[in-house]
Amino acid sequence: MPVLDDLPQLHTPEIGPYLAAVIFFPRDPERRRRFVSAVKNTYTKPAIERHRPAQLPDCIHDAVEPLTGDHLAAFIAREDGGHLLAKTEGGYYPRHAMAGLLLAQGPRGTLVKAITVLETGGETQRAEPVSDRSHSSLMQCWSDFMPAAHLAAAMLFLPDLWQSGQSRDVARLLAYAEALRQRGENYRAPRSGHPLLDPGKTLTFPGWLVLPDIPPLSLSLDATTAPRSAWR
């Protein structure tokens, strides 16, 4: 199983951009590194321009990159290419969030049934898909983001923990993500030859990370309780 060996300490400012990068680019460590660098550059450049030091610090690279390197807008404009946001007639929807919703729906039946729910916005009798999410496009979302679907689901359903910025809340968020990972890896739909989450591909946390105890996973993880922003 792939391990996030470069996970930052949970109290550092880098942890938020890092976890976002893992969700956005679960199969591409180099793009994750460039995303985190772009976020840091975006917030560091204004500070450097306001307080230009009389002498450059010893680490020239760290001093110059925020001024010359990629910033977040440039990174997304050049590298996204529809990977993060899928365009529809009604606007856009976040593709990584669809993977999180599919993971949440999966243990209620099968991945196919979960896709049906997301296609119809939870109304299984509805004839037309919502926001142009086709079966094939949702399956592609699942394929692209499955290794970090447990993190995407935790971020989507526990936004207060995600947005807190406090290390204790980040630890709780990761504890729920870990519970979702275990549930996904242990669940096999009837007549399915493989678990919902592939243990050989799903990202895991390093051994040094100690997560807090959490209540049994009893969140109502379905399309009707997901934040409405995921449906736009």
N, C-alpha and C positions, 0 to 999 in steps of 0.2 A: 504494500500500500504506500502511496506517495505521502511523504511527511513534510510539513511546512517548517523545515529546519531553520529558516531565516525569520521566523516570527519574532517581531520586536517585543520587548517587555511591555506589559499592558499599561503601564503608567506613562509611557512616552507619547509625545504628540504624533509620532509616526504610525501608531497602531491603527488609527482610523483610515488613513489613506491606504495602508497596507492591506487591511481586510477588504476594503472596497476593491482594490486591485485584484485580490484573490478571487472575489466573486465575479468581477468583470472579465478576467483573463485566467480562468482556472487551469488551462492547458499550456500557458505560455509564460514561464518565469521571467523572460527578458522583457516582455511587454509590461509585466507587473512592475519590474524595476523602473522602467522608463515612466510609467504612470506615476509612481510614488515620487520620482525625481521631478516630474512636471508639476505636481501639486506643491512640493516644497519650494520649487522655483517661483511659482505664482505668488506665494505668500511671503517669500524672503526678499524678492527684488524691491518692493516698495520700502522695506525697512532699510535696505542697503542704500537706496537712493536718498532717503531722508537723513541717514547718519553715515555718510561716507567716511571710512576710517582714514587717518593720516597715512598709515602704512598697511599694506596688505598683510593678512595673517600668514603664517607659515604654510598652511594648506591652500595653495593658490587655486586649486580646482574648486574647493568648496566656496571660495570667495567669488570666483568669476562665474561659475555655472548659473547662478540665479539671474545674472545679467545677460548671458549669452545663450543659455540652454533653452530647451523647450518649456513653454508654459502650458497650462492645462488646455486652454482653448485651441492652441496650435496642435497639441497632441491629439485631441479628439477629432479636429477637422482633418488631420492627415491620416490617422490610424483607425478611426472607428469604422467607416465604410459600411454602416448598417449593422455592425456587430452588436452594439449596445442598444440602439434604438431602431425599431422597425417602423417604417412609415406606412400609414394606412390612409384611406380616404378621410378619416376623421381626425387624423393627427399622427401621434406616435405612441408606441407602448414599449416599456423596458423589457428586453428579451430575457435578461437574467432573472427578473421577477417571475416570469412565466415558468422558469425551471423550479423556482421555489414553490410556486403554487402547485405545480404538477407533483412535486415530492409530497406536499401536504395532502393532496387528494389521493395519491396512489394507494396507501393502505386501506382506503375505503372500498377498493375494488381492484381495478387494473389500470395500467397507464392509459390504455385506450379509453376507458370510461372517464378517467380524469381529463383527458383531452376533450372529450365530448362536453364535459361540464364547462371547461374554459372556452370552448368554441361558442357556447350558447349563453355564457354569462350566468350559469347556474340554472337555466330554464331548459331542461332536457327536451321539452316538447316544442321548443322553438325551432323553426325551420332554417333560419338564416344565421350564420355565425356572427358574433359580435365583433365589431372593429376589425373585420377582415382577417381574423385569426383562423387560418385554415389548419387542418390536421397536419399537413406536411410542414407548415411553418412552425407549429408548436413542437413537433417531433424534432425539428432542427434546433429549436431553442433548448430542448432537453439534451440533445447530443452535445451542443456547444458548452453548456453550463452545468451539466450533471455533476462533475467532480466537486463543485462548490455549491450544489443546490441546497445542502443543509444550512450553509451560512446565509444564502440568499433568503431562505424561508425564515430563519431566525431574525434577520434584518427587517424583513417585510412585516412579520407579525408582532415583533417586539420593538417598535420604533423608539420608544422612550429609552430603552437600554442602549440602543444603537446611537442615539443622539446625545446621550448624557455626557460622554467624554470622561467619566469617572472610571478608574481602573476596576473598582468592584462591580460596576455595571457591565463593563466589557467582559469581565470574567463570567458573570451570570449569563450574558448573551452567548458566549462560547460554550458554556455548559449546556444550554438549550440546543445549540447547534450540534454538539456532540451527541445529545440524546436523539436528535433527529437523524443523525448519521447512523447510529446504532439501530434505530427503528427501521430505517430504509434498507440497511444491509441485512437485517434479519427477516424482512418481509418478502415472501414469495407469493405472488398471486396464484390462484388455482390454475393448474396445468401450465404454469410458467417454468421454464427451465433455468431461470436465473433470478437473483434478488433484484429488488427495485433499484438499489444503489449497488454498483459494482465495487466490491472491496478492493479490487486491484487498481481502480482508477480514482476512487473518492479520496479527496485530500483529508489528511488527519493532522492533529496537533502533535508537537514534539513531546517527548517524555518528561521534560522539565516542567511543563505547564501543569499546575495544580488547580483544578476547577472546583468551585464550591458545590455543595449538595443543593439540589433543586427538587421541588415537588415532582411527583410522577408526571410525565408529559400528558397533560389532559386538555391542552388548548384545542379549541374547535377550529382546526386548521382546514378551512374549506373556502370555496369561492365566495360564499355569502359573508364571511367575516373578514376577508382580506381588505386592506385599505383601498378605498375606491380609486386612488391614484394609479393603482396597478391596472385598472381597466381602461384607462384613457389612451 
